[in-house]
């Protein structure tokens, strides 16, 4: 393909309904999430900390530029999907970091999904109050 970069790593991370496509390139540590900066896209510090965790654990902060396309779900699902995609990209960069990231649970897909609402009930598991008479 025209204009393809050789040193980039592409991975996918998923959580709940969110899907994050991560592109990792050697660089100065710039973040672009859907064309916006990290602080603009994830205003909560807890989400930012969670997203940066794979770099912090592997001591690779500031060595890569991260470009992400993320869609679906909410901010928490998206931040966790991005975290998983980053961890997978780091493993592609250096296979020796796999046990460290695996131990911290960053390579395991969290398969929990929202349970659907059932008919005749107000929520997925909640029941209307029973009346004997």
N, C-alpha and C positions, 0 to 999 in steps of 0.2 A: 504494500500500500504506500501511497505517496505521503511523505512527511512523517513516517513512523519513527519513534524514538526507541533506540535499542536498550538503553539503560533503565527503562521503566518496568515496574512490576504492577500487574493488574490482578485484583482479587475481588471477591464478593463476600459480604457478611450479611447475615439475616437474623432478625429477632422480631417476634410477634408478626405483624404485617409489614414491617419495614425491611427494605432491601437497600444496601449501600454498596455501590461500585467504587472501589478505592484504586487510585493510581498513585504509586510511590516512585519518586524520582530523586536522585541525589541532588541536594541543594542546601539552602540556608535555613530551612525550617518553616517555610510559608504554608499556610493552610487556606484552601479554597473549598468551601462546602456549598454546592449549588451556586457557584459564582460569588459567594459572600465570604467574609472573614469568619473565623471561628467564634469571635465574641459577638458578632451580629446574629449568627445562626443559632448558637447555643448560649443564650444570655445567662442561664444558671451556671454558677461555678461547679456544682456537683456534676453536671453533664460534661463540662470541659475537663474536669479531673478524670472522669471515667474514660473519656476518649483518649486522653494523653497517656493513660496507664501503660499500654504496651511499650511505648518509647521509654517511659521512666524506668520500668523494670529491666529493660535490656540496655540501658545507658546509650540510647541512640538519639536522644533529643537534639534537635537542631541540625541533623545530618541529612534529612530528607524533606523535600517539598511534597505535600499531600494534596491531591485533588480528588474530590468526592462528588458523586452524583447519588443522592439519596432520595427515596420516595416511599410513601406509605407509612401508616402508623402515626404515632405521636413522637414527641421529642425524646422521651426515654427509650422507646424502641429503636429510634433512629441512632441515638448515641451508642447504644449497645451493639447495633448492627455495624456501625462504623468501627467500633472497638474490635469486633471479631474480624472484620476485613483487614484492619491494620495488623492484627496479630498474624493473620495468614500471610500477608505481604512480607512481614519481617521474617517469617519462617522460610519463605521463598528466597529471601536475601541471604539468610544464614541458617542453614538447617540445624546447626548446633544449639540454637536458641529454642528449639522446639520443646525440650523437656521443661525448661524454665516457664515458658508460656502455658504449657499443658498443666503444670503444677498449680498455677494461678487461675486455671479454669477459663482461659481466654480463647482456647481453640475448640471448646465444646459448644455445640449449638443448643441453645435453650429452646426446647420444642414446645413449651407451654403456650397455649393459645386461649383466647377468650371462649368460654363455653356459650353455646347458643341459647337463646331464650326459648322455653318450651310453651306450647299452647296451653291455656288454662292455668297458667302460673304468672305472677307478676314479673319474675326474673328467671334466671337459669335454674336456680335451686330453691328459691324462696317459694313458699306456698301461701295461698290465701288462708285466712283464719278459718279453722274448722268449727262448725257449729252443729252440735248433735241435734238440737231442736230449733 
